[in-house]
Each structure stands twice: as C-alpha cells, then as structure tokens.
Amino acid sequence: MTDPAPDPATGPATGPATGPVITLLIVDDHPVVRDGLRGMFESTTGFTVLGEAANGVEAVARAAALDPDVVLMDLRMPGGGGVDAIKELTRRGARSRVLVLTTYDTDSDTLPAIEAGATGYLLKDAPREELFTAVRAAADGRTVLSPAVASRLVTAVRTPAAPADETLSAREREVLVLVSKGTSNKEIARELFISEATVKTHLTHIYGKLGVKDRAAAVAVAYDRRILG
C-alpha cells in the first residue's frame, strides 16, 4: 500500500491511523547525502520523499512539478545555490516550506537564507529526531533554527548596523585630518584652496558616512574605526 498523494488544495495527505503524511523534496549536490536522507525519512512513518534535486535550479523545477510540503535545501551547490532557489520559490509564491539543511552556519550563509524566505535552518550534524521535529514544524509553517544559528541571528539583530557607506574620499579624509587638529572651516578652506561652503559640504558627507552629528563625534568615530591614527 502506498501513501496517498498530497492534494495542493488541502495540504499534506493523510494516511490511515498515522495522521498527516509530510511530503519532501531533498536538495543536495552529494548523492550519498540524498540517499541517506531518503532512507532515513522513508523508514519513518509520516514522511514520503517525492523526489530529489542536485542543485538550486533543479530544485525550483522539481518543487513546481511535485509540490512537496517541505523542501530540504542545501546551500552551496554547483550549478545553482540554495539561497537563489529559495528566493525564486518565494517569488513564485510556492506552497512548499523550505528547511535549510547544511554544514554552514556563518552569517554570510544564515542571514541571506532566512531573508530569502527559508522557514528554518538546521545543521547536518543535528540528531535524527531533531531533524524529524524540524521538518514537522516547517510543514506547519513554524520557524525552527539550530541553536548556533539562532544565536547568530540574535547577535545580528542586537548589533547596530553600520552605515551603508563608510568609505571617505581622499578629500574628505584631508578635511577630517584638519578637523581633528582643531582647524576651523575658514582655515581648512585656505589650507586646501577650496571655499568654506565646500568645506561644509564635505563635513555633511563625513557626518552621514560616519553616522554622527558633529565634529567631535566624527573625530572620535574616525579614531575608533582607524580611519585616523
């Protein structure tokens, strides 16, 4: 007897006396990993693996064709990464929930994946039961994160974002150096052979790039960020 196929209109299929059957698409560039995950889920009641994909591009096509409840998505794959695939699935309004399953937990991996629309993020060293629980949670639309990833996200949220553009031009650095020496706008203008209005314009740009409101704060931040000294 085979599990009943999922109905896109009603969500996961229901097996006799077993409750909802969660359908899966496994996305990973390593065949051994895909085989291992397929064997693990197919040997457990309540899960059905509908298919596999070896990269992000293939994952988007397979997800559209199979309409799984959950896509287990690796991130770094030749031929199409996981983050781009998640973005495309989100853009298309896919019903499938994406649970990232990867070995990478750096900020450059976790944040883009969550921002792209992943429902959860788990590392491949997660215990078997933790993975099953995470898939069930993802199928229900609940966010699930490994402890390491959750910690990184909390840190990222609590850390004030740096200004978008901290790079000072050569002229702005010259102005800032003179400001740090206590030089007035008039003296800076004379020193650099520019008008006072231009000096004020440079200062406005400097304040914006450093995220400050006055000369003293600009100098302090510049020293702190090693722009000066």
C-alpha positions in Angstrom: 0.0 0.0 0.0 1.4 3.4 -0.9 0.7 6.7 0.9 -2.0 8.8 -0.7 -0.7 11.7 -2.9 -0.8 15.2 -1.5 -3.6 17.5 -2.6 -2.4 21.0 -3.1 -5.7 22.4 -2.1 -5.8 20.6 1.2 -2.1 20.3 2.2 -0.4 17.0 3.3 -2.1 13.7 2.6 -3.4 11.7 5.5 -2.5 8.0 6.0 -4.7 5.6 7.9 -4.3 6.0 11.6 -1.0 7.7 11.1 -2.0 11.3 10.8 -0.7 13.7 8.2 1.9 12.4 5.8 4.5 15.1 5.1 5.9 15.1 1.6 9.5 16.0 0.9 11.9 17.1 -1.8 15.6 16.6 -0.9 18.1 19.0 -2.4 21.8 18.3 -2.1 24.7 18.0 -4.5 26.0 14.9 -2.9 24.2 11.7 -4.0 25.3 9.9 -0.8 23.7 12.6 1.4 20.5 12.4 -0.7 20.4 8.6 -0.4 21.0 8.8 3.3 18.2 11.3 3.9 15.8 9.5 1.7 16.4 6.2 3.5 16.0 7.9 6.9 12.7 9.5 6.1 11.2 6.6 4.1 11.9 4.3 7.0 9.9 6.5 9.3 6.1 6.7 9.5 4.6 10.1 8.4 7.1 11.1 5.7 7.1 10.5 1.9 10.0 11.6 -0.3 8.6 12.7 -3.6 12.0 13.4 -5.3 15.5 14.8 -5.2 17.5 17.6 -6.8 21.2 18.2 -7.1 21.2 22.0 -7.3 19.1 25.1 -6.8 17.9 25.4 -10.4 16.8 21.8 -10.5 15.1 22.2 -7.0 12.9 25.0 -8.3 11.7 23.0 -11.2 11.2 19.8 -9.1 9.3 21.8 -6.4 7.0 23.2 -9.1 6.3 19.8 -10.5 6.0 17.8 -7.2 4.6 20.5 -4.8 6.1 19.0 -1.7 5.2 20.2 1.8 8.8 20.7 2.7 12.0 21.2 0.7 15.2 20.2 2.5 17.6 22.6 0.9 21.4 22.6 1.0 23.0 26.0 0.3 26.3 25.7 -1.5 25.8 23.6 -4.6 27.5 23.8 -8.1 25.0 24.7 -10.8 22.8 26.8 -8.6 22.9 27.7 -4.9 20.2 27.3 -2.3 19.7 30.9 -1.5 18.8 31.8 -5.1 16.5 28.8 -5.2 14.7 30.0 -2.0 14.3 33.5 -3.5 12.8 32.1 -6.6 10.4 29.8 -4.8 9.4 32.8 -2.6 8.9 34.9 -5.7 6.7 32.3 -7.3 4.6 32.0 -4.1 5.3 28.3 -3.8 3.3 26.5 -1.1 6.4 24.4 -0.1 8.2 25.4 3.1 12.0 25.5 2.8 14.1 24.0 5.6 17.8 24.6 5.1 19.9 21.6 5.9 23.6 22.5 5.6 27.0 22.3 7.2 27.5 26.1 7.1 26.4 28.4 9.9 28.3 31.6 9.1 26.5 35.0 8.9 27.0 35.1 5.2 25.0 31.9 4.9 22.3 32.1 7.6 21.1 35.6 7.1 20.7 35.6 3.3 18.8 32.2 3.6 16.4 33.5 6.2 15.9 36.8 4.4 15.2 34.9 1.2 12.3 33.1 2.8 13.5 29.9 4.5 11.2 28.7 7.2 14.0 27.0 9.1 17.7 26.5 9.3 19.3 23.3 10.6 22.9 21.9 10.5 23.7 18.5 9.2 25.1 17.3 12.5 21.6 17.6 14.0 20.3 14.4 15.7 17.8 12.3 13.7 14.8 13.1 15.9 15.7 16.8 15.9 15.6 16.7 12.1 12.2 15.0 12.1 10.8 17.5 14.5 12.2 20.4 12.4 10.5 19.0 9.3 7.2 18.7 11.1 7.5 22.2 12.4 8.4 23.5 8.9 5.4 21.8 7.4 3.2 23.6 9.9 4.8 26.9 9.0 6.7 27.2 12.3 10.2 28.6 12.3 12.9 26.2 13.5 16.5 27.2 14.0 19.5 25.2 15.2 20.9 26.8 18.5 24.0 28.0 16.8 22.0 29.7 14.0 19.5 31.2 16.5 22.4 32.7 18.5 23.9 34.3 15.4 20.6 35.8 14.3 20.0 37.3 17.8 23.5 38.8 17.7 22.9 40.2 14.3 19.6 41.8 15.4 21.2 43.3 18.5 24.2 44.7 16.7 23.6 48.1 15.3 24.0 48.1 11.5 26.9 50.1 10.2 26.2 53.0 7.9 25.8 51.8 4.3 28.8 53.7 3.1 31.7 54.3 5.4 34.3 55.0 2.7 35.6 58.5 2.9 37.0 60.1 -0.3 40.6 61.4 -0.3 39.4 65.0 0.1 37.0 64.1 3.0 39.9 62.4 4.8 42.0 65.6 4.3 39.2 67.6 5.8 38.8 65.2 8.7 42.5 65.3 9.5 42.4 69.1 9.7 39.2 68.9 11.9 41.0 66.5 14.2 43.7 69.2 14.7 41.1 71.8 15.7 41.3 73.7 12.4 38.3 76.0 11.7 36.3 75.8 8.5 37.9 79.0 7.3 41.4 77.7 7.9 40.5 74.4 6.2 39.3 76.3 3.2 42.5 78.3 3.0 44.7 75.2 3.6 43.0 73.2 0.8 42.3 76.1 -1.6 38.5 75.5 -1.5 35.6 77.6 -0.4 34.1 77.4 3.1 30.8 76.2 1.5 32.7 73.3 0.0 34.2 72.5 3.4 30.7 72.4 4.9 29.6 70.1 2.2 32.5 67.7 2.9 31.6 67.8 6.6 28.0 66.9 5.8 29.1 63.9 3.8 31.5 62.9 6.5 28.9 63.0 9.2 26.5 61.0 7.1 29.1 58.3 6.4 30.2 58.0 10.0 26.7 58.2 11.4 27.5 61.3 13.6 26.1 64.8 14.1 29.1 67.0 14.9 32.9 67.5 14.5 33.9 65.9 17.9 31.9 62.8 17.3 33.3 62.5 13.7 36.8 62.6 15.1 36.1 60.1 17.8 34.4 57.6 15.5 37.2 58.1 12.9 39.8 57.1 15.5 37.7 54.2 16.8 37.4 52.8 13.2 41.1 53.5 12.5 40.3 56.0 9.7 42.5 58.4 11.6 45.7 57.5 13.5 
